[in-house]
Amino acid sequence: MKIGPVDLGERPVLLAPMEDVTDMAFRLMCKRFGADMVYTEFVSGDALIRHVNKTKLKLTVSDDERPVAIQLYGKEVEPMAEAARICEEARPDIIDLNFGCPVKKVAGKGAGAGMLRNVPLMLDITKAVVKAVKIPVTVKTRLGWDADSQHIVGLAERLQDCGIAALCIHGRTRSQMYTGEADWTLIRRTKENPRIQIPVIGNGDVSSAEICKERFDSCGVDAVMIGRGSIGRPWIFREIKHYLQTGELLPAETPAWYLSILKEQVIQSVERLDERRGILHIRRHLAATPLFKNIPDFRKTRVAMLRAENIKDLFSIMDSVKFDIVE
């Protein structure tokens, strides 16, 4: 599969853009475990052109994580085109337009998934950004605003006509947020539409190697994007790539091996921020990891782990977990 000149190989698996999750350290870790392309946290076009330093820092990418996409969101044509040019100066391989974020502070103001209620403006922004930069531009969006407006098949054609190089579809409407199950039916119909010539990437509820392969096989998508399934489990890419290549599940590692990866994430987060903020930042990974699932009477330990305020205490709690009693 190619996105413009970017060759991602056969059946690529991508790390989704996630706010407060896909910082460079996490992107590099997922890349190490086999992610074929990674995305930054989403970047506000308005903040970028106002030179907000915190936003500009999100543009920092490393050659070691390539191919890498910077994801951009906004709701005005010229500011988005200007912001795209600023993004291009950071030398990403791809610029991705976020027309799918469902959170109120974004979609409620007309950006992200809010664009699904103003398709003409979405198309104008897309055309302007494609024209403004020389690197490939892609779009990530949802099935529609709500159950009565799931128009992604037709919208995909119109976005393709704007010049985008690939389209990623999350199998939910904005109204669903992240509830219920992702519906891949319209993702498959979009891919099967003979008018669609660009790669179609599927996203939503891919949490295992078996599910990933099934989505490739049943929906015919060109790539699969992993979001929440990677939080607290960056090794999911290693599991998926092995399964896609061999048809066999990768044998489990020891609990100590998985703990070492989580500890590495903690250390990287602390080094990037400081001890207090770094531990706060990484808590969602510790809360989401499947490593601690099915351990009897684990609630007290989980609470203590999530309340730990320094690395010494946190690692002591993690090391105290008795994995030999896992069912």
N, C-alpha and C positions, 0 to 999 in steps of 0.2 A: 504494500500500500504506500502511495506517495501523497504528500500534501505539498503541492507545488514541487519544488526540487528536493524536498525533505523525504528521504526514503526510510520508512519505518519497518520494512520487511513484511513477512507474512503474519497475519493474525496478531497485530501488535496490541499490547495492553498498556493503557495510559493511566497516569496518576491525575485525578481530577483536581481542578483548582478549588481550594477550600480556605476560607478566611480563618486566620489564626491557626492554621494547620500546616499549609504547604509553604513554610519558610524554606530557605536554602538548605538547612541541615536535613530537614525531612525529605526534601526532594532528592538530595544526594544519597540518602540512605535507601530510598525506594529505587533509585537508579541502580544502586549497587545490587539490589535484589532482583533486578530484571525489568523494571519499568522501561518501556520503549520510548516514552516521551513524558515529560513532567510539565506542570503548569504552576505559575506563581499564584499567590493569593490575589484576589481581584483588586484592581487598581482604579481608584476614582479619577475619571478624566478631569473633573472640575478641580479636584485637589491638586492634580498634577500640573495643570496650567497656572495654578496659583502658587506653585513651588512650595507646597507643604512638605517639609523635610521627611516626616514619617512616611508619607506616600512615595516620595522619590526613592527612599531606601528599598522599597519593594521591587524596584526595577533592577536591582543588582542580581546578575546571573553569573554563573561560573561555566567555563568551558567543560568542566567535568560532568555537568548535568545535561549537556546537549544530547538531542534536540530539546529545547525548552521554549515554552510559549508564555508570553505575558498576557494576562487577561485584563481587559479594560471594560469599564462600564460608565454610562452617562446617558443623558437624555436630550442633548442638543447637538446639532449637526456640526457646526464649525468648531466648538470646543473639543468634540470627540476627534475630529480630524487633526486638530493641533496636538491633542494629547497622544494620538497615534504616532505622529512624527517624533514626539519626545520619546515615546517607547522604542521606536525604531533605533534611535541613537544609542540605546542600551544594548543593542545587538542581540535581541532574541532571534530565534529561528522563525517564529510565527507570532502574530498578534491575534488573540482570540477575543471576540466581542461577547460580553455577558448579557444575554437576553433571557436569562433563566433564573436568576437569584430571586427567591420568593419572599425574603424577609421584609417586614413592613417598612423599615427605614430606607430600603432600596426600592422595592416594587411599589410601595405606597406613594412614592414620589415620582413614579413614572419611569424609573430606570429598571435595569434587570428584567425580571418577568413582567414588570409593568408595561414594557414595550409590546407585549402581546395584546394590549388594549388599544395600541396606536400603531398598527402595522405600517401605514404609510411613512411615519416618522422612523420606524425601525429600518425600513428599506432605504430611506434617505441617508441615515447615519451610516449604514453599511456601504452604500455606494461611495460616500464621501471618504470613509476610512480606506477602502480599497484603492481609491484614486490617490490618496495622500501618501501612501507608503509603497515601497518596492518589494517588501517581503510578503509571503502569503498571509491572508486574513481568513480566519475561520469564525464560526458562530456556534455558541452553545445556548440552547433554548429548551423549552418544554413543549408538551403536546398542545397546550393552549392555556387560556386563562382559567377556564372552569370546564365542567363536564359538557356544557352546551356550546363550547367554542374550541373544540379540538381540531384545529384546521392545519395541523403541521404538514400534511402531505402536500397541500397546495402552497403553503408558506415556504416549504423547502424549495420548490421550483422558483419562487420569486426571489428568494435569497441567492440561489444559484445564479440567477440572471443578473444579480448585483455584482457578481465576480468573486464570491467567496471560494476558497479552495477545499473546504470540507465543512461538514455540519455534524455537530454532536447534539443528540436528542436525549433528554432525561424523560423517562417514561411516566411522568406525572404531570398534572396540571398545576398551575400556581395555587389554586384553591386547596389542593391536597397538601401543600407544603411538603413534608416528608412522611406523611401518614399513609396508611394503606400499603398496598403492594404496587410496585412499578408495573405498568402495562406496556409490554413491548410490541403489542399488536400493530400500532401505528408506526412504530420504528421499522418493523418489517415491511409494512406497506410502503413506507417512504423509500426504503432501499429497493423494493421491487418495482417502483415506478420507473418505466423505461426512459422517462425524460431526465431522471437524475443521473448525472455523469460524474459527480464529485463523490468522494468517500463519505459514507455515513457511519458515524460512531454512536454506539449504543451505551446508555448509562442508566443505572438504577438498580439497586438491590443485588449487585453482583458481589457475593460474600464468600465464594468458594471457587476452587478450580473447576469443580463439576458444573456449577452454574455458568461460569464463564464459557466453557466449551459448549454447553447447551445453547447459549445465546448466539455464539458464532454459527453453530450448526442449524438452528431453527430459524434464525432471523436473517442470516446471510450478511450481517454487518461487516464492515471493513475493519473495524477496531472496536474494542470494548474499553470503557473508561471505568476505573475503580475509584470511588470516593470514600464514603464512610467505612467501607470494608477494610480500608488500609489503616485506619486510626487505631493505634495500639497493636498493629499487626503489619508492619512494613514488609515482612517476609512473605506476605500473600502473593506478591509478584513472582517470587521464586517458586512457590507451590504451583501457581497457574502455568508458568512457562514450562515447568517440568511435565505437567499433565498434558498440555497441548502438544508437546513434542513426543511424549512416550505413551500417552494413554493410561499411565499408571500414577497413582497418588505418591507424592514424595513422602518417604518415611519420616515420621516425627523426630525432631531433635530432642535432646534432654531438656528438662525444665531449666537447668542452669544456662543452657545456650540461649533460650528465649529471654530469660532474665537479663543476660548480658546485653542483649540488644536494647531492651527497655532502659537499662542503666546507662547505656551509651547515649540514648536520646535525652535522658535527664541531664547528663554531663554537658552535652552540646547545648541544651537549652539554657543551662546556668551560665555557660561560658559566653553565650550570645547576649544574655540579659544581665542578671545577677542571681544570687542564690534564691531570694524570695520570689522574684518575678519569674525566674526560670522554672521553679517548681510549680508555681501557679499555672504557667503556660502548658506544662507537660501533663497536668493532672487528667485532662480529658483522654489522653492516650492510655494512662494507667486505668482509668475508669472503664474504657471501652475494650481493652485487650481481652481476647478470649482465653488467655493463659490462666486466669484465675476463675474461670467458670467451672461450675459443678464441684467446687470444693465445699464440703459440708461446713456449716457454721462459719462462713467466711465474712459475714457482714461486719463484725467487729474489727477484723483485720483490715477490711477495705476502708472503713471509716478512718481508722488510725493512719493508714497509708495516705489517704487523701487530705488528712489534716497535718501531715508532717511538714515542718517548716525549714528543714535543712537536710542536706544530702546524707549526712551520717545517720540521722534517725530514719529517713526514708529507706535507705538501703538496708538498714538493720531489720526493718519491718518486712521488706521484700524477701530478705534472706531467711526469715523465720517461717515462711509459708511451707507447710508440709504437703508437698505434691504427692507423696507416696500414698495418701489416702484419697486421691482423686478417684471418683467412680469411673 
